[in-house]
Amino acid sequence: MPFSSLGLSKPLLKAVAEQNYTQSYPIQEQAIPAILEGKDILGIAKTGSGKTASFVLPILELFHRSNAVNNKSLSVLVLVPTRELAVQVAEVFQAFSQHLPQKVKTVAVYGGVAINPQMVAVYGAEIVVATPGRLLDLVAQRALRLSEVELLVLDEADKMLDLGFADEMDQVFDLLPEKRQTILFSATLGDAIQDINANLLHEPVKIEIVEEEQNLDLIKQLAYRVDPERKGPLLRYLIKTSGMKQVLVFVSSVRTADNLVVKLNKNGIQSAAMHSKKTQGSRMETLRQFKAGKLTVMVATDLISRGIDIQFLPYVINFELPRSPKDYIHRIGRTGRAEASGEAISLICPEDEHHFRIIQKKMGKRVEMIDTADLNLLKY
């Protein structure tokens, strides 16, 4: 469904088009109209399902309408579990609001940094994206008043609970006005989420996006046994000798992603990193170039990879294995989509072999392991 069918105004549709959004995701199709009608939302959806835009766009539309009618801005609070997500969500608000006739001030606040600059930054902010602990710190310093919040978003509520924010969340809820609109998103619907639903949401619209089963039969899986010091040269060897284009490489950390990109570019393989330390604009530009075939390799971390959607992706390479079999399936499922075949390759060091056997057992498929000890990788 096109975004133009969802009740959004021209300035937002222009921003959507500039961000290379073409068709809306199912959660956006259901959530955007309901939020615009002022309804509470209980959304169950995995990361990468398009949920950030599903609340950012209608909130900005409500700002636009409110300003047009009475020149009054809303007061919006978005609670998130991590600093990275706070920054990311704030950047999405900023990217989509750029063409609105009235500026919307959005600020991300989180712990681990000095509080004084954030106390200054939140003055006059209409949208505050916050982690629970730092939000309460700002309230205690009288930099923020939650009694005026008109719209509350709980993003990744289950993860906030998993990270031990339950007490802080309860304190925040006690400070909020009873009359408000509440939007809750969670990857799972456990007892704790059900309790929040019962206590905070008023006749919510329930939206549940069920993940499609991955058809692993369309994905050719291979694994290469390699010593750690030969992983980089082996990756370059595979890309060059196979003439690979559009290769999505997964790593476990931001540092590894950046280091790997430097080595790949130095060896003539056009590459860029996609991770949480990059700005939203930088990530979108990298994805645009990758989709357009201007980048051979995009190196991504799991944290950011769930927002990557490329319909016909020929190659996925696990430079490092993920922690869980489920994440492995999610990674390789980036290829072999829309009934097109794809290839998934894993580079396995000796210390990875036990974990890789567990992944194969959980997946119910055996992956051919190729030894690389005899490969001459000196020129790679």
N, C-alpha and C positions, 0 to 999 in steps of 0.2 A: 504494500500500500504506500503511495507517495505521501510525503510529509504534508503536502498541501491539502490533504483530506482530513487532517487531524485538528483543524481549528487554530492553526498558528498564523500570526500576522506576517506581512511581507518582510520586515526587517529580520525576523528570525528565520524565515525561509531562505533569505539571501545568505545568512550565516551558515545555515545547514548545507546549502549548495557549495559554499566555499570550503567547507570542511570535508568535501567529497562524500557526504552522506547521500545516497540515492533512494533506496527503499527503506522503509521503517522496519524495525524488528517487531516480532509479535508482542513483546512486553510494552513497547512504545505505542503500538496500535491500541492496546487496551488501557494503559495507564494514563496517557496524555489527555484523552477526552474526559476521563473520570476525575482527574485532578483539576481540570479546568471547570468542572461542575461543582467543585468544592468538597468532593467526597474523600473520606479516609481510604487509605490503600493498605492492604496486606499483600505484599508481593513476595513470592517464593521463586527465586531465580538465581542461577549460578553466575559467578563473575564472568563477564564476557558476553552476557545475553543482551547488552544494550540498555541496562537499567539506569545508568547515570544520566544519559540523555532523556530517559523517560520521565525523570523528575526535574531536571534542569530546564528543559524547554518549556513545559507548562508553567513552572514558577516564573520564568522570565516573561512569558506571555501574560501572566497575572499582573506582574509589575507594569508591563506596557499598558494594559487595560486600565489599571488603577490610576496611573499617572494621567492617562488621557481623560479620565472622567473627573477626578477631583484633586489631581496633583499630589496625591498621597502615596507614599511608598509602603510596601509591606515590611514586616519584620520576620526574617526567615532564619532558622537555626538548622544546620545539618550536622548531625553527630556521626562520626566515623571512628574506626578503631585505630588507625595508624597515621603517622605523619605523612607518609607517602600518599595515602589516599586523600588526606586533607588537601594537600597541594594539588593533586590531580583533579579533584572535584572542583576546587576553586578555579583552576585554569580552564576547565570546561565551561563554567559559568562565564568567565571572562571572554572566552572565544566566541560563544554563542550570543553574547550581549553587545558585541562591538557595533552593530548597526542600529541599536535602539536609540530613539531620539533623546531619551533621558539616560544619563549614566547611572549604572547600578554598581554601587561599591560592594565588592566581595572580598572578604579577608579570611585567610586560613590561619588558625591558631593551634598550636600543639606544643607538647613538652619537649625537653631536651635542649632548648635554647632560652636565651634571656627573655624574661616576661615583659620588661619595660617597653621595648619597641612594639610589642603586640598590644600593650595597653593603649599606646598612642594610635596604633593602626585601626583598632576596632571602633574608634570614635566616629560616629556617623555612618558606620557600616550597615547596609540593609540586609546583607547575607553574610552570616558567619558560619564557616565550616570548621568544626572543632573536634578535637579528641576530648573525652569526658573530663579527664583530670585537669588539663590546662583550662578548660572552660570554667570549672569550679574555682580555680585559682584566680581567674579574671573577675568572677563574680565576687569573690572574697575581697578583691582589691577595689571593688566598686567601679570597675571599668565597664561592666556589662550588667544589664538588668534583664532577666528572663521573663519577667511578668508581662512584657509587651510582645512576646513572640506570638505571631499569628499562624505560622506554618512551621511544623517540625518534621524533619526527615531523619529517620534512623537508617543509615546505610550500612549493610553488612552487620546487622544487629547480632546475629549468632556469633560472629567473630569477636565483637565487643564483649560478649558474655564469656567466650572461651578465653579471652585475654585477662579476665578477672575484673572487668569494669562494672559488674552488676551493682555494687554499692554506690559507685559514682553515678551510674545511670539513674538509680532510684532518687538520689539527691537532686539531680537535674529535673527529673519528672515532678518532684515536689515544688520546684520553683516556677514551673510553667503555669500559665493560666488554663483553666478548664476549657474555656471556649477557644478552640483553635482547630486547624486541620492537621492531621497527622498521617505521614506516609512512612511505612515500615517495609524495608527490604531485607530479606534473609535468604541464605542458600538452603537452609533447612527449616523444618517446622517442628521443633522440639517442644518439650513442655514449657521451658522458660519463655520461648517466643509466644506460645499460646497464652501464657500468663500476661505478657505485655499486651497482646491483642485484646484480652478480656478487660484489662484495666485502663488502657490508654486509647484504644480505637473505638470509634462510634459507628456501628453498622458499616464496617469497611467493605469495599469491593475487593474480593479475593482474586488475585491473579497468580496462577501457577504455571510456570513455563517448564515443561518436561523436556529433559535433554534427549535428543535423538540417539539411538543406539548407533555406535560406530560400526561400519561394515569393514572389518579389518581384512577381509578377503581381497579387497581391491588394493591393499597396500603390500608392496613387496618389502619385506623386512630383512635386513642384513646386519651383522655385527662384525666388527674387526677387533681382534685382540692386539693390543699395542701397549708398549711401555710408556709411562707418563711423559718422558722427555721427547717421545716421537709423535705425540698426539697432534701437535700443531703442524709439523711437516706432513703427516698422514692426511690431515684435513685438506691441506692445500693440494696434495697429490690427487686425492679423490676428485676434488672440484675441477682441477685442470685436465687430468687425463680423461675424465668422463665428459668434459665440455659442459658441466652443469650450469644452468641458469636458474635464477629464482630459488635460492637455497635458504631455508630458514634454519638457523643453527641455534640450538638451545644450550644455555649455560646456567650455572647455579648462582652466580653473583654479578653485581655491577662491575666489580673490578676485573673479573675474568672477561666479561663482555668487552670492556674498553680495551684491554690488553690484546685480545684476539683480533679486534678490528684494526688496531695499529699494525699487527703482523700481517694480516691479510692484505691491507692496502699497500704495505711496503713491498709485498710480493706480487703486486699487479692485479689483485682481485678486489674489485670495487665493493666496499662493504660499509655498513653503518650499524650502530648499536641502537637498540630499543629497550630502554629501562626506565625505572622510576626517577632517576636523577636528571633525565632529559625533560625539557619543558614540553607542555602539551603541543605547542606549535612545532617543535622539533620532531616530536614523535609522529605527528600527522604528516609532516613533510617527508620523513624517512619512509613511512608506509606508502605514501603516494609515489615516491621514486621507485620503491621496490615493486609495487604493483605494475608500474609502467615499464618495468624491465631495465631501468637505469642503474639499478644496483644488482650485483650478482648475489650478494649475501646480506642477509639481515640477521644480526646476532641479538637474541632476545633472552630475557630472564622470564621465569614462570610468572612472576608478579605482574608483568605487563602483557604477557603473551595472550592472556584470555580475551583481550580486546582486539586481537588480530583476526581478521576474517578475510581470507583470500580464497576465492572459489576454486581456481585451478592452480594448485601449488604442486609442482612436480617432486620437490625434494625437502625432506626434513632430516636434519642430522643432530643427534644427541651428542654434543661434544662432552657433556657431563650428564650422567643419569639423574633423573629427578628422585625425590625421596620415596614417593609412593607409586605402586603400579598404576593407580588410577590416573596420576599425573602423566605417567608414560603414555597411557592410551590417549589421554587428551592431547598430548604433544603430537604423537604420530598421526592422530586423527585430523591434523591440519592439512594433510595430503589425502589423496584418495576420496575426494568429495565429488558430489554431483555425478556419481557413476564414472568418474575419471580415475584411472590408475595413478598411483604415486609410489614413491620409494622412501623408506625410512631407514636410516643408517645410525647405528650406535657405535661409538668408540669405547671399547671396554678395556680398562687397565686390569692387571691381576687382582687388585683389591676390590674391583667392582664385580667380579664374576659371581660371587655368592648372591649379591643383591640382584644381579641380572637374572639369575636362575629363579629367584622368587618372583620377579616381574613376569617371566615367561609362564610360570606355573599359574599365577593369578589370571593371566591373560588367556590361558588355555591354548597357547601356540608356542611351538619351538622355533627359535630363530637360528638360522645357519651362522656359525661362527667361523670367520676366516682369519688365519694366522698371518701376521704381517712381518714376522721376524726377518724373512729373506728379502723384503722389499728394500730397494736402494732409494732412500729418501733424502740423500745428501743435497741434491740441488733444489729441494723444496723447503 
